[in-house]
Amino acid sequence: MLLIHCPYCEETLPEVEFVHAGQAHIARPDLPSTQTDEEWEAYLYIRANEKGVTAERWRHVHGCGRFFNALRHTTTDKFLTTYKAGEPRPDLPIEAENQK
């Protein structure tokens, strides 16, 4: 069972309390109507799918209902840290990012 820490509630709870909401730090285009079909497709569907540490959005659906970001290692499923939406991605020591 994965345990996830909500940075708003300050509680660490089972994964069933949360829902994955995709890649974090995706900026919506300022003027969506000026985007080409290819640019709009890239915004909506094209995401990084890297092996290792990735920044993700999560929502605490059975708690406060708020969105937050998490750094998770995609190979081990280990959550390295969580942080509030709107905050910049935290820098982690190289050792933490390379943990297996």
C-alpha atoms as an extended CHARMM CRD file, in Angstrom:
* protein
*
       100  EXT
         1         1  MET       CA              0.0000000000        0.0000000000        0.0000000000  PROA      1               0.0000000000
         2         2  LEU       CA              1.2780000000        3.4530000000       -0.9200000000  PROA      2               0.0000000000
         3         3  LEU       CA              1.1340000000        6.1360000000        1.7320000000  PROA      3               0.0000000000
         4         4  ILE       CA              0.8320000000        9.7280000000        0.5120000000  PROA      4               0.0000000000
         5         5  HSD       CA              1.3250000000       12.8790000000        2.5660000000  PROA      5               0.0000000000
         6         6  CYS       CA             -1.1860000000       15.6980000000        1.9570000000  PROA      6               0.0000000000
         7         7  PRO       CA              0.6640000000       19.0120000000        2.4370000000  PROA      7               0.0000000000
         8         8  TYR       CA             -2.6060000000       20.7820000000        3.2560000000  PROA      8               0.0000000000
         9         9  CYS       CA             -4.0770000000       18.3570000000        5.8080000000  PROA      9               0.0000000000
        10        10  GLU       CA             -0.6000000000       17.4410000000        7.1100000000  PROA      10              0.0000000000
        11        11  GLU       CA             -1.6440000000       13.7800000000        7.1970000000  PROA      11              0.0000000000
        12        12  THR       CA             -0.1010000000       10.6990000000        5.6100000000  PROA      12              0.0000000000
        13        13  LEU       CA             -2.8640000000        8.4250000000        4.3440000000  PROA      13              0.0000000000
        14        14  PRO       CA             -3.3760000000        5.3900000000        2.0580000000  PROA      14              0.0000000000
        15        15  GLU       CA             -3.4040000000        5.9080000000       -1.7010000000  PROA      15              0.0000000000
        16        16  VAL       CA             -7.1720000000        5.2190000000       -1.9000000000  PROA      16              0.0000000000
        17        17  GLU       CA             -7.7150000000        8.6870000000       -0.3520000000  PROA      17              0.0000000000
        18        18  PHE       CA             -6.1480000000       10.3020000000       -3.4190000000  PROA      18              0.0000000000
        19        19  VAL       CA             -6.4500000000       10.4060000000       -7.1990000000  PROA      19              0.0000000000
        20        20  HSD       CA             -3.6320000000       10.9160000000       -9.6880000000  PROA      20              0.0000000000
        21        21  ALA       CA             -4.1250000000       14.0240000000      -11.8390000000  PROA      21              0.0000000000
        22        22  GLY       CA             -1.2580000000       13.8130000000      -14.3230000000  PROA      22              0.0000000000
        23        23  GLN       CA              2.0410000000       15.5810000000      -14.8070000000  PROA      23              0.0000000000
        24        24  ALA       CA              2.6860000000       18.6600000000      -12.6610000000  PROA      24              0.0000000000
        25        25  HSD       CA              3.8300000000       22.0950000000      -13.7930000000  PROA      25              0.0000000000
        26        26  ILE       CA              2.0260000000       22.0940000000      -17.1490000000  PROA      26              0.0000000000
        27        27  ALA       CA              1.3190000000       25.6990000000      -18.1530000000  PROA      27              0.0000000000
        28        28  ARG       CA             -1.9550000000       26.4030000000      -19.9460000000  PROA      28              0.0000000000
        29        29  PRO       CA             -1.4640000000       28.5480000000      -23.0690000000  PROA      29              0.0000000000
        30        30  ASP       CA             -2.2480000000       32.2400000000      -22.4510000000  PROA      30              0.0000000000
        31        31  LEU       CA             -4.4870000000       32.4470000000      -25.5210000000  PROA      31              0.0000000000
        32        32  PRO       CA             -5.7860000000       28.9570000000      -26.3210000000  PROA      32              0.0000000000
        33        33  SER       CA             -7.6780000000       30.2340000000      -29.3720000000  PROA      33              0.0000000000
        34        34  THR       CA             -4.3660000000       31.1710000000      -31.0510000000  PROA      34              0.0000000000
        35        35  GLN       CA             -2.9510000000       27.6280000000      -30.7630000000  PROA      35              0.0000000000
        36        36  THR       CA             -2.6720000000       25.4140000000      -33.8010000000  PROA      36              0.0000000000
        37        37  ASP       CA             -4.2850000000       21.9920000000      -33.6490000000  PROA      37              0.0000000000
        38        38  GLU       CA             -0.8390000000       20.4450000000      -33.1540000000  PROA      38              0.0000000000
        39        39  GLU       CA              0.0390000000       22.8460000000      -30.3040000000  PROA      39              0.0000000000
        40        40  TRP       CA             -3.3130000000       22.2020000000      -28.5990000000  PROA      40              0.0000000000
        41        41  GLU       CA             -2.8460000000       18.4360000000      -28.9960000000  PROA      41              0.0000000000
        42        42  ALA       CA              0.6190000000       18.6990000000      -27.4340000000  PROA      42              0.0000000000
        43        43  TYR       CA             -0.7890000000       20.6800000000      -24.4930000000  PROA      43              0.0000000000
        44        44  LEU       CA             -3.6500000000       18.2480000000      -23.8940000000  PROA      44              0.0000000000
        45        45  TYR       CA             -2.0250000000       14.8910000000      -24.5010000000  PROA      45              0.0000000000
        46        46  ILE       CA              1.7560000000       14.8760000000      -24.8080000000  PROA      46              0.0000000000
        47        47  ARG       CA              3.4780000000       14.2930000000      -21.4830000000  PROA      47              0.0000000000
        48        48  ALA       CA              6.9120000000       13.2560000000      -20.3330000000  PROA      48              0.0000000000
        49        49  ASN       CA              7.0550000000        9.5950000000      -19.4000000000  PROA      49              0.0000000000
        50        50  GLU       CA             10.5080000000        9.3480000000      -17.9510000000  PROA      50              0.0000000000
        51        51  LYS       CA             11.9580000000        6.6020000000      -15.8160000000  PROA      51              0.0000000000
        52        52  GLY       CA             13.0120000000        8.0320000000      -12.4630000000  PROA      52              0.0000000000
        53        53  VAL       CA             11.7830000000       10.9890000000      -10.4340000000  PROA      53              0.0000000000
        54        54  THR       CA              8.8040000000       12.8040000000      -11.8940000000  PROA      54              0.0000000000
        55        55  ALA       CA              6.6230000000       15.6950000000      -10.7020000000  PROA      55              0.0000000000
        56        56  GLU       CA              2.9400000000       14.7440000000      -10.5590000000  PROA      56              0.0000000000
        57        57  ARG       CA             -0.3400000000       16.3500000000       -9.5510000000  PROA      57              0.0000000000
        58        58  TRP       CA             -2.5200000000       14.5630000000       -7.0340000000  PROA      58              0.0000000000
        59        59  ARG       CA             -5.8810000000       15.3930000000       -5.4440000000  PROA      59              0.0000000000
        60        60  HSD       CA             -6.9490000000       14.5090000000       -1.9180000000  PROA      60              0.0000000000
        61        61  VAL       CA            -10.4790000000       13.5180000000       -2.9570000000  PROA      61              0.0000000000
        62        62  HSD       CA            -11.5710000000       11.9020000000        0.3300000000  PROA      62              0.0000000000
        63        63  GLY       CA            -10.1280000000       14.6670000000        2.4710000000  PROA      63              0.0000000000
        64        64  CYS       CA             -9.6330000000       18.3670000000        1.8250000000  PROA      64              0.0000000000
        65        65  GLY       CA            -10.2960000000       17.9870000000       -1.9180000000  PROA      65              0.0000000000
        66        66  ARG       CA             -7.2700000000       20.0890000000       -2.8560000000  PROA      66              0.0000000000
        67        67  PHE       CA             -4.7030000000       19.5130000000       -5.5750000000  PROA      67              0.0000000000
        68        68  PHE       CA             -1.0380000000       19.2440000000       -4.6570000000  PROA      68              0.0000000000
        69        69  ASN       CA              2.1970000000       18.1490000000       -6.3110000000  PROA      69              0.0000000000
        70        70  ALA       CA              4.4340000000       15.2070000000       -5.5070000000  PROA      70              0.0000000000
        71        71  LEU       CA              7.8350000000       13.9710000000       -6.5580000000  PROA      71              0.0000000000
        72        72  ARG       CA              7.5870000000       10.2180000000       -7.1070000000  PROA      72              0.0000000000
        73        73  HSD       CA             10.1200000000        7.7190000000       -8.4180000000  PROA      73              0.0000000000
        74        74  THR       CA              8.3940000000        5.8740000000      -11.2530000000  PROA      74              0.0000000000
        75        75  THR       CA             10.4230000000        2.6880000000      -10.8620000000  PROA      75              0.0000000000
        76        76  THR       CA              9.9810000000        2.2000000000       -7.1200000000  PROA      76              0.0000000000
        77        77  ASP       CA              6.6770000000        4.1130000000       -6.6670000000  PROA      77              0.0000000000
        78        78  LYS       CA              8.3170000000        5.8410000000       -3.7010000000  PROA      78              0.0000000000
        79        79  PHE       CA              7.0390000000        9.3380000000       -2.9040000000  PROA      79              0.0000000000
        80        80  LEU       CA             10.0580000000       11.5210000000       -2.1840000000  PROA      80              0.0000000000
        81        81  THR       CA              8.1260000000       14.6330000000       -1.1700000000  PROA      81              0.0000000000
        82        82  THR       CA              4.8260000000       16.4380000000       -1.6090000000  PROA      82              0.0000000000
        83        83  TYR       CA              4.2630000000       20.1740000000       -1.8590000000  PROA      83              0.0000000000
        84        84  LYS       CA              1.4030000000       22.6170000000       -2.3170000000  PROA      84              0.0000000000
        85        85  ALA       CA              0.0910000000       23.5480000000       -5.7600000000  PROA      85              0.0000000000
        86        86  GLY       CA              1.6960000000       26.7170000000       -7.0290000000  PROA      86              0.0000000000
        87        87  GLU       CA              4.9670000000       26.1170000000       -5.2090000000  PROA      87              0.0000000000
        88        88  PRO       CA              8.0750000000       25.4720000000       -7.3220000000  PROA      88              0.0000000000
        89        89  ARG       CA              9.4390000000       21.9570000000       -7.6710000000  PROA      89              0.0000000000
        90        90  PRO       CA             11.8210000000       21.3680000000       -4.7470000000  PROA      90              0.0000000000
        91        91  ASP       CA             15.4300000000       20.5220000000       -5.4250000000  PROA      91              0.0000000000
        92        92  LEU       CA             16.3850000000       17.1170000000       -4.0860000000  PROA      92              0.0000000000
        93        93  PRO       CA             19.8540000000       15.7700000000       -3.4460000000  PROA      93              0.0000000000
        94        94  ILE       CA             21.0560000000       13.4820000000       -6.2410000000  PROA      94              0.0000000000
        95        95  GLU       CA             21.1100000000       10.5460000000       -3.7840000000  PROA      95              0.0000000000
        96        96  ALA       CA             17.3710000000       10.9220000000       -3.1250000000  PROA      96              0.0000000000
        97        97  GLU       CA             16.5580000000       10.9790000000       -6.8450000000  PROA      97              0.0000000000
        98        98  ASN       CA             18.6790000000        7.8980000000       -7.5410000000  PROA      98              0.0000000000
        99        99  GLN       CA             17.2490000000        5.7220000000       -4.7340000000  PROA      99              0.0000000000
       100       100  LYS       CA             15.9440000000        2.3820000000       -5.9470000000  PROA      100             0.0000000000
